[in-house]
Amino acid sequence: MDDRRRPAKRRRRRPSKPHPHLLSFSSFSRHMAHVSNSRAPAHLTGTPSGSDISKPKPATKRIQTPCSSSTSEEEGEEDEEAPMEMVQADFGFFDPKPGDFGGVKLLLQNYLDDRAWDLSGFVDLILEQTTVGTVVKSDGYDDDDEEEEKDEDEGVYAVVSALNFGRYAGHECFGELKKYLIESCSDDSTKTKLKLLLQEQASDVGLLVSQRFVNCPNQLVPPLYDALFDEVSWATEDEPTKELRDSFRFKFYLLITRIYENKNYNQRKARANSDGDEPIIYVKEEDEIFRELSSFSFTFPLHAEQLAPQELKNYRTMGLVMVVEADQAPKFRTKLKSLLADS
């Protein structure tokens, strides 16, 4: 077996030194971070409680990033364009584990809109698959400190994983997820392709789960996806059985996400843009790259109540499903790093 790689938690290339400013892909992301910081509980703001942050354990990846400090709503209303105070925060990449259940479930609470489904079972599958998947937490957690174990959920900022539709087909949550996807697709031609993928080709399809708080620093995003795709590749070699190794030989990735669509989107496609509003705003900027590289995609209306800034009053929240061929991953990684470098 090739020994060129990794210890317990896969070693990942360190990202370039962070830029000394708020790292966001777009003005929308910066605004949402500002809104989130002014309204979110302290543990979701990305602002450390003190200047001393403990040394990360060997199984973590330590990344230092600037984060905005929380501000009051009154201050935001008086001067929304004022520069935000910056503080340094350390984040670690961790293997998923049962202690992350509450934090990951919170991240995924609207994953299937307002649908009642086995979310707890879905989160359990993510946390049980430790060879492929990463949880991002504020650094300083010590797995050996039982007293801190109960507070671990509060430090979860992001989760990423890839789950094989065929491997988990017998689980209730995946049955409900497939039903949701098919019912959400209104185009007959696209629905036919989707059914083929989820039924006959299910073992070739990975559900790419990527959720994070809106004010999670975007600087973390490229190494997070690098970690995922590297771990998928390693799993095809390192898993103990052929069945498990084959379960990570994905030919397709399916993603479920959300976007903001201009309420006059269909009319605007037929005429020139007159007021400068974007027809679509991507909540996670990397989703625009995934959509560009996708084999097919579709949108559908969402029903869960969403918190949105006043600037988005002319937009509606839409679900977006994308299917991307797995061999597009290298191109995605290159485009993502380029996007971050230009932001």
ABEGO torsion letter per residue (X at the ends): XBAABBBABBBBBBBBBBBABBBBABAAAAAAAAAAAAABBAAAAGBBABABBBBBBAABBBBBBBBBBBBBAAAAAABAABBBBBBBBBBBBBBBBAAAAAAAAAAAAAAAEABBBBAAAAAAAAAABAABEBBBBBBGBBAABAAAAAAAAAABABBBBBBBAAAAAABAAAAAAAAAAAAABABAAAAAAAAAAAAAAAAABBBBBBBBBAABBAAAAAAAAAAAAAAAAAAAAABABAAAAAAABBABBBBBBBBBBBAAAAAAAABBBAAGBBABBBABAAAAAAAAABABBBBBBBABBBBBBAAAAABBBBBBBBBBBAAAAAAAAAAAAAAAAAX
